[in-house]
Amino acid sequence: MNLPFEPQRQTQDYRASDAAHHIHAFVDQKALNAEGPRVMVRGEGLYLWDSEGKRYLDGMSGLWCTQLGYGRKDLTAAAAAQMDQLAYYNMFFHTTHPAVIELSELLFSLLPGHYSHVIYTNSGSEANEVLIRTVRRYWQVLGQPQKKVMIGRWNGYHGSTLAASALGGMKFMHEMGGLIPDVAHIDEPYWYAQAGELTPAEFGRRCALQLEEKILELGAQNVAGFIAEPFQGAGGMIFPPQSYWPEIQRICRQYDVLLCADEVIGGFGRTGEWFAHQHFGFEPDTLSIAKGLTSGYLPMGGLVLSKRMAEALVERGGVFAHGLTYSGHPVAAAVALANLKALRDEGIVRQVKDDTGPYLHKLLHDVFGSHPLIGEIQGTGLLAALQFAEDKDTRKRFANENDLAWQCRTFGFEAGVIIRSTLGRMIMAPALVASRAELDELVDKTRIAVDRTARIAGKL
Ligand SMILES: Cc1ncc(COP(=O)(O)O)c(C=O)c1O
């Protein structure tokens, strides 16, 4: 291997240099520098190795993105071949290239037939940035320029750029950089924490009706679109009650509000369907995609448009005043193409639906179904959340649930598994190529971490 950096250095050396130069994501920098980050040096399949030689089963696919796992030679070969042939070109000024054309042909063969066009980006955040402009442009073209308000949800996550974080509902992010105009929020459909006495079905409908109330408050003539993740990812892998999505779709259709699904996590097989909206049975007008599109091997995202929207923009829209230097980057496109071919041709999405997904959920229910710390298990396919509960009968949550979950995550690392904490939930989303044996290991090691957490919480 001809890596352009020095072969292995001492961990302390890496840490000192890291602290000297980096602002990391979503952490107290000073506290991190005092502790020192783990330095990940290698990945193969579902496993990662750190600079101390410790091996971890990555139960989170990086950040929900390594669908095919680490070290896939077909993806690296695709990147190398494309770099040799045409390392860079763009889609500005009347040019295109074969890699991006073939990628789009394959992408639309995997999507339901009512989608036709895509605007490529480098990330999920950018996909949602582009979404705002595209949706507003669509209504301009249809002669309704005042229709520009986007409605998102509290505790939704749509990325970290200013506009994407404004669409999202993480208040602590809004506090850091402000909001943008013409964005509103409604509540999240988090039944376990927020439903009180309501049944899931009642609560799902009530949350959806908030959308109708918000549209009426703002005036339907001013509302451009509603954006949501089919299930909340970063917010805690929260699955809405079954009554939620049909009602949301009805409301969007009734008031002529575009339904925009953020499929950045849910796309590319995670739920056992190619896209998460197919699992929930609704039909969005736009899809924001990223992550699993390339299995995370190179940065690439995109905004997928329905035929109806694309037709208006193409036939009647004139100049589309938008462009990114790296949109449809040939090397990223070649990797995405190889990645989607592998997901399709190796039957991986079907395997998640028919075999490994049900296997993981049975295992989780066997191991945690009556665990004293776990109040609810949610998820489908290769994603799951374990909800901590102080009192399972009343669904009371721990006052320090955030600290407990963070502790559980640390215990996981010590046990050799990477699972993620969000508020009082432990979440997992292993690579889609996980075998049954790897899922056994994931659950065994998670059990060690959860049991240790239950002990410090006085539950075991
Ligand atoms: C649902 C969702 N949308 C958008 C994003 C932002 O994607 P990126 O980090 O690629 O900008 C994320 C990232 O986790 C996400 O989970």
The ligand as a MOL file (V3000), in Angstrom:
LIG
                    3D

  0  0  0     0  0            999 V3000
M  V30 BEGIN CTAB
M  V30 COUNTS 16 16 0 0 0
M  V30 BEGIN ATOM
M  V30 1 C -31.3860 12.1460 7.9570 0
M  V30 2 C -30.1200 12.8810 7.6640 0
M  V30 3 N -30.1360 13.8780 6.7810 0
M  V30 4 C -29.0310 14.5600 6.4690 0
M  V30 5 C -27.8360 14.2720 7.0810 0
M  V30 6 C -26.6290 15.0700 6.7380 0
M  V30 7 O -25.7960 14.3410 5.9370 0
M  V30 8 P -24.2500 14.7570 5.8220 0
M  V30 9 O -23.6430 14.5140 7.1590 0
M  V30 10 O -23.7640 13.8530 4.7240 0
M  V30 11 O -24.2060 16.1750 5.4320 0
M  V30 12 C -27.7710 13.2320 7.9960 0
M  V30 13 C -26.5040 12.8740 8.6450 0
M  V30 14 O -26.4440 12.0920 9.5530 0
M  V30 15 C -28.9440 12.5330 8.3160 0
M  V30 16 O -28.9480 11.5630 9.2210 0
M  V30 END ATOM
M  V30 BEGIN BOND
M  V30 1 1 1 2
M  V30 2 1 2 3
M  V30 3 2 2 15
M  V30 4 2 3 4
M  V30 5 1 4 5
M  V30 6 1 5 6
M  V30 7 2 5 12
M  V30 8 1 6 7
M  V30 9 1 7 8
M  V30 10 2 8 9
M  V30 11 1 8 10
M  V30 12 1 8 11
M  V30 13 1 12 13
M  V30 14 1 12 15
M  V30 15 2 13 14
M  V30 16 1 15 16
M  V30 END BOND
M  V30 END CTAB
M  END
